[in-house]
Amino acid sequence: MKAILRFLDKYIRFEEPETIHTFRKEIDKITGKTNAMDILEEIVAEKRLRVVIRNLLTQTSYSVEQIAKLADVSLDFVKDVKKSIRRKK
């Protein structure tokens, strides 16, 4: 549902500024965000976060738990990045 709304927000152009404002306000209500990023921005943000996590895993001695806490992500997210590092070796 969220992806559809973001798609519409990106590709549908409304004539009236008030309609645009109302539509974006409804998207924010449904997605639970304010000034919601479009899907492309979210993908880029996740890729950057994965790079940071990968660097923390490979260049520090922090534990998976410490990295999750430092990066404010779930433990499963850090474990997933760690698995992807192993697959590339």
PESUL-V876334 format. One record per backbone hydrogen bond with DSSP energy under -1.0 kcal/mol. NH is the residue of the N-H (numbers start at 0). CO is the residue of the C=O. Records with the same first field share a line. If there is no record, write none. Layout:
BEGIN
NH=CO + CO
END
This chain:
BEGIN
4=0
5=1
6=2
7=3
8=4
9=5
10=6
11=7
19=15
20=16
21=17
22=18
23=19
24=20
25=21
26=22
27=23
28=24
29=25
30=26
31=27
41=37
42=38
43=39
44=40
45=41
46=42
47=43
48=44
49=45
50=46
51=47
52=48
53=49
54=50
55=51
56=52
57=53
58=54
66=62
67=63
68=64
69=65
70=66
72=67
77=73
78=74
79=75
80=76
81=77
82=78
83=79
84=80
85=81
86=82
87=83
END
